Amino acid sequence: MSSPRALLPRSTPAASGVSSRSIAAMLDRLEDRSVECHSVMVVRCGHVVAEGWWAPYSVERPHLLYSLTKSFTSIAVGLAIADGLLALGDRVVDVLPDHVPSDVSEQGRRITVHHLLSMTAGHDTDSLAEAWGLEPHDLVKGFLRVPFDAPEGTRHTYDNATTFILARMVERVTGVGLPELLDERLFKPMGIEDAEWDRVASGAAFGFHGLHLRTEAVAAFGELLLRGGLWNGQQLVPRAWVELATSRQIDGRHQAEGDDGPDFLCGYGYQFWMSRHGFHGKGAFGQHCVVVPSHDLVVAVTGAQRDVQHAQDVLDAVWECLLPGVGHPDGSRDDELLADRLGGLSLAQVRGSAGPRRSVTARLDASAESSALPDGATVVVEPTDAGWLLRLGSLLDLEVGHGAWRESSPLGRPVVASGAWQGGTFVAELHVITSPHRVRVAVDADAGTATATWVTLPLTTSDLELHLRSPLMTRPDVA
């Protein structure tokens, strides 16, 4: 796979006034807290000074951003407002009249773009599941049917449905899809060529999640925000919108998809979180775009963080380890040591032996809630020269390496896998490499049974087959 075109210039930590030891200390902190990272990029004064990927993740791979997608939707709203097509005071019922329930409440009639952007519509909890349960084919209508618990504009509640509605409003007034709008107005001018979008069953982009971007594209987005929407001399996003969206609009309430910590009590902007230093966009399982204007600094991180506290751990590592080193560079030898460390990052491969070299057929037990495949599916392990061929059902033939990563793309999106025999059990870990997620497969050769469970259960669907199709077409499961 060829290396993608660089979006940002490169430098060394010392040349950009950053301590390479402080970056190493940040990595140490994340390791000590068992924070699983897939990539990290540090940008100072517009230059990438440190970058690394934990194999099998790599520079050219886009990564699912989950709710960090919301910050991009905010920019799309700002573009529509700048074009005079939308205003902060515009009401949902006026822009999307065909999605208004006949019994809409008076408060529902008053919900505006501002309320959606700041997540202050008045629901006490995330309305997404209830709204989709009420109206499986019309989330906008379902949102307006969910009872409100507080007056609009008075209280922030993290609410995914608000961003979905913003995406639909932008599409209505501009006449183009959200991905197409951002591609034309933001991504192409920035040189971002590989954006992917997951979609709901109708084909519309989620808006509140589902964007896949390379780590450097996330860092470049942070740099664009840091420069007030200016990119290579071109004002892609109005400075006034960037300043408004990334400033505090309402108090935070500890409801960032379960996150807890001081940086989620600093306030909420327009689909951005305020921080103790600057602001940030954040997605589930550890997708971060941290912008610190006071230090001319951007930090982009992707990962698969299983503990909700890890979101705060990442921010703490930036504040307590990295920031003290800004303005205090080390020597060239320290820079070299850091570069060597960043170049050798890797997640652990499955440990065990290469034998026995025989084929095994088993039936899948899907009793675990986190099962990635249906009950009774056939699982076959066949030895090859480079490892194994793992057959999951009738559609998924995946290559698994021993002591090495092996890649295959049976349905479009790639899977990178390693495996080994551990006694009488064959174990493989399948990384859905454009996402935070992986599946652990265990095949008991003697019993003829197998399991395939998500290490981190996706928020959309547990069906592995859907995650291997591009785009993923689904919607959040509704109980």
N, C-alpha and C positions, 0 to 999 in steps of 0.2 A: 504494500500500500504506500503510495507516494506521500511525502510530507506536504501538508497544506501550506499555502502562502501565509507568511507572517503578517499579522495585523498591527503589531507594535514593535518598535525598535528594541534591541537588546543592549544591556550594559552589565557591569559587574556591581555587586553590592558596594564595594569600596568606592568606585567611580561615581555612584549615585548617593553616597553618604549614608549607607546602611551597614550596620554591623552584621557580618555573615554569621557570627556567633549567636546573635539574637534570633536569626532565622532558624539556626540549628536548635536553639533553646525552645522555640515554638514547636518544632517537630518533636523534640523530646517530650514536651508537655502533652502533646496529642497522643503520643505512644503510651506515656504513663497513664493516661486516662482511658486507654483502650478505645480511642476514637478511630474508627476505620475510615481512612481517607483514600480516595482514588486519584486525586490530583490536587496540586497547590500551585498558585502563581502569585508572585509578589511584584507589584509595579510601583516604582518610585520615580517621581518627576517625569512620568510618561514613558519610562523604559522598564522592560521586564528585567529584574535583577535576580530572580530566582524562580525556577519552575521544575516541577517533578511530577511523575506519574507512577503509581504503584502498579507494576505489572500484575495482570495482563492489560490493565488500562493504559492508554497511550495517547500521544499528542493529537493524532488524527481522528480520535473517536469523539463523536458527540455524546453527551450525557444528559439523561432526563433531569430536568431542573425542578420538577414538581412546582411548588408555589412561588418559586423565584420567577416563574412565568408571569405572575401577576404584575410585577414591576414593568415588564415589557408591555403588557396591556395598558398600563397607566400611561406610558409614552404614546401609545396609539390614541388614547383619549385626548392627550394634549395636542396631538397633531390635528385631530378633528376640530378641536376648539380653536386652534390657531387658524384653521381654514374657514372659520365662521360657520361651521356646519353643526356645532354642538356648543352648549354652554353649561356651566356648573349648575345653573338653576333649572335646566330642562328636566321635565318629569318623565318617568318611565311610561306612564299612561299616555302621554302625548307622542312620544317617539315610537313606541311599540303598541299602538292601540289594539292591534289584532291579537295581542297576547294578554289582554286584561280580562280577568274573570268578571262575570256579570255581577257578582256580589262583592266586588272589591271594597275594602274598607276605606274610610276617609283618610286614614293614615297611609294606606297603600297608594292612594291617589296623590299624596304629597311627596312621595319618595323621589329624590332628584339624583342627578349625576354626582353631586357633592356627597350625598348620603351613601351612595354606593362606593365611591372611591375611598371614603374614610371609614367604611363599614360601620355606619351609625344609623342604619335603617330602623333599629329598635327591637330586633330579635335578641333573645337572651342567650341563645346558643347557636352554633352553626346550623343554618336552616337547610343545608343541602339535601340530606337524606329525606327529611320530612317533605320538602318541596317536591322532590322527584317521586316520592311515594304518592303524593296527592295528584300530581300531573306527570306521569311517566314520559310523555311525549312533548311536554312544554314546561321547562324549568322556570321560565319567566312567570307564567301563570301560577305555577305551584308556589313560587316565592311570594307572590302577592296574596296567596291564600293562607300562608302560615301566619297565625296570630302574632301580633306585635306585643312585646312586653314592656316597652319603654317608649317615650316620645322620640320621634326621629331627631337626630342631631345631638342627643344628650349622652350617649354611651357607646363606646366601641365594643363590638363583639366580632371576633374573627369569623367571617361568614363567606364561604367559598362561592355561594350563589351570586353574591353581589358582582363579582368579577365576570362571571358568565354573562350576566345581563349587560354589563358595560361593553363586552365584546359584541353582543348582538346590537346594541345601540350604535356603536361605531360602524358596524357593517351596514346598518340601515341608512345612516346619514351619508356615508361615503360611497355606498354602492359596490364595495369590494370586500372580500373576506379579510379577516384579521391577519392571517399569514401573508396574504398578497400585499396588504397595506404596509406592514412592517418590512416586508422584503423590498418593496420599491422605495420606501422613504428612509429606511434605517439600515437594513442589512446590506443591500447592494452598495450603497455609498460607502459603507464601512469596510467592504471587502469580505463580508461574511457570506459564504456560498453554500453552507451545508446545514441550514436550519431544517429541522424536522418537527412535525406537529402531530401529536395524538389527537383523536377526534371522537366526538360522540357519534352515536349510531346514525344520525342524520347527515354526518359529514362535516359538521361545524367544528371548529377548533374549540377546545374546552375554554380557553381564555384564562382560567384560574390555575391551570396546570397543563402539562403535556408538551412543552417546548423542549426540544433536545438541541443543545449547542456544545461546541468544543469549549474547553476551559479558557482558551485565549479569547474566544468571543465573549465569554462572561466578563473577563478582565477588561476587554476593550469597551464593553458596555459601561462598566464602572468608571473607566477613564473618560468616556463621553459625558457621564454625569458629573464627574469631578470638574470638567472643563465647561460646565454649563451648557451642554448640548452642542458644543463646537467640536468638529472633527476635521482635521487637516485643512483648516481655514474655512470650512463650510458649516453654517449654522443649521444642523440637521433637525434639532429640536429647540424651540424657543427657550432662551435662558430663563425667562419668567416662569415657564411651566416647570422646568427642572427644579428651580428654587422653591416653587409652591409645592410640588409633589414630594420633595424630600425634606420638607419642614413639618413640624409638629402640627397636626390638625385636631387631635383628640388624645386624651390619656389612654395608655395601654391597659390591658386587663388580664395578663397572663393567659392568653388564649391563642397562642400561635401554634395551632395543631398540637397542643399538649405541652408546649415548651414552658419552661419556668426559669426565671432568673432576672437579674436587675436590668439587663438590656432589653427585656420585653415589657418593662414598665416605664420606659423613657418617652413613650408616646408613639402615635401612628400617624403617618402622613397620607399621601394618596397612593396606597399599595406599596409603601415603603415603611420599614421600621426605623424609628429613631434609636440612636445608640448613645452610650456614654461618651463615645468619640465618633462624631459623624453620623452616618446612617447606613442601613444595609437592606438588601433584599435577601430573602431566605426561603428555601424549599425543604420539604420533608426529607428525612434521612441524611441531611447534611450538605445541602447545596447552598453556598453562600457567595454573595457579592458584597464585600465590605468596603465602604468608601470613607476615607478619613481626610477631609480637606485640610485640616490643620497641619497634617504631616505630608501632604501631597502624595497620598498613599492609597493604593487599591490592593485588596487581597481577594483572590477567587479560590474557592475550595469546592470540590465535589467529593462525595463519599457515600457510605452506607452505614450511617450511625444508628444504632439500635436503641440507644437510651435517649429519652427526650432531653436529659440534662446535657447531652453532648453538644447541642446547639450553643448553649451558654459556655461550655468548655472551649469551643472553637474561638468564640469572641474573647474569652478570658485569656487564651493563649496569645491572641493578637495584642491585646492591651498590655498584658503583664510581661510578655517575653519579647515581642517584636518592637513595640513602640519605644521602649527605652533605648533601643539600639539605633533608632533613626536620628541621624545627625552625628553618629559616633562610629565611623567606619573602622574596620580592622584592616589587616594587611592582606597582600595578594595570596599568601599561603593559606590564610583562613578562607578566602574566597575559593581557592582550589579544593580544599577539603570539603567545603559545602557542596560544590559542583559535583564532586565524586559521590557524595552521599545521595544527592538528588538523582544522579544518574543510575543508582543501583537500587532504587526502591522497588519493593515487590510484596504482594500478598503471599501468604503461605500456600504452597501446593499441597494436595492430599498426600499424606505419607503412607508408606506401605510397600509391598513387593509387587513385582510384575506378574507373578504366577498365582494360581495355575493357568496355563495357556490352553483353556478350553472354553467352549461356548456354554452359556448358561441362559436358560429361559425361565422367567418368573411372572407371577401375576401381581399387579399393583394393589396394595392396601391403601385406600384413600380415606381412612377413618380420621386421620389427623386434620384439624381445621385448616392447616397451612398446606394441604396437599396441592400440588401443581398439576396433577393429572387425574382423570376420572377413575373410579374404583373398577378393578378388574382389567385394566389396560395391560397389554402384553409388554414386558420389558425383556430385551435380549442383550446380552453382553457377548461380543465376538472379538477375540484377539486379532490384532493386526501388527504389522512390522513396527509401527510407531506408537502402539498403545492398544486402543480398543475402538470398536464401533459400537455405540450404544443406541439401540433402537427402542424408542418410546412410542408405543402404539403404532399406527400405520403411516404417520406423517413425519415423524421426527427421527432422522438418522443423524447422530451427532458423533463427531470424532473426539476422543478423549486421549490426552497424552499422559505418559508416565515420566515424571521428572521433567516435563515440558508442557507448555500450553499448546493445545490444538484448537483450531478454529473451523467452524462450519456454519452454513447459513441455509438451513433446509427450507425456511419459509420467507426469507428476505433479510431479517435482522440477524446479525452474527451472534454466535454463542462461542465462548472460549472456555475450554474445559481441561481439567487434570483429574487423574484418578489413580487408584491403587487397590490391591487386595489387602485387607486387614483380617488375617485369619481366613475364615470361610465366607467373609462378606466382601463384596466389591463395592467400593465407595467412590463416587465421582461428584465433583462440584462444577456446576454449569453456570458460568457467569453470562447473564444477558447483558452484554458488554456496553450497550448504549443506555444502560439504566443502573440504578444502585443495587439491583437485585440479582441473587443467584439461587439456584436450586441444588439441594444436596440429595443425591440418589444413593440409596443403600440396597444392595441385592444380596439376600441370604441364599447362597447356592444350595445348601442342603434342604432348607424349608421350601424353596421355590417361591418365595415371596419377596416383594420389593416395596420401598417407599420412595416418594419424590416430594420433598417438602421445601418450601421457601425458607431461606435463612432470615430474610426480612420480607414479610408479606406485603406485596404491592397494595396500594390504596384503591386501585381501580378494580382489578379482577384477579382471581387466583389461577385462571386458566393460562398455563404456560404457552399453549398454542397461539393465543391472541397476542401475547407479548412478543412473539417471534415474527409477527406480520407487521409490515410497514405500509401505511400507518396503523397503529393500534386503534381499532374501532370498537368502542365500548362506552359504558358510563358507569359511575360508581354503583356497586351492588346496593340494592335497597332491600332491606329485610322485610 
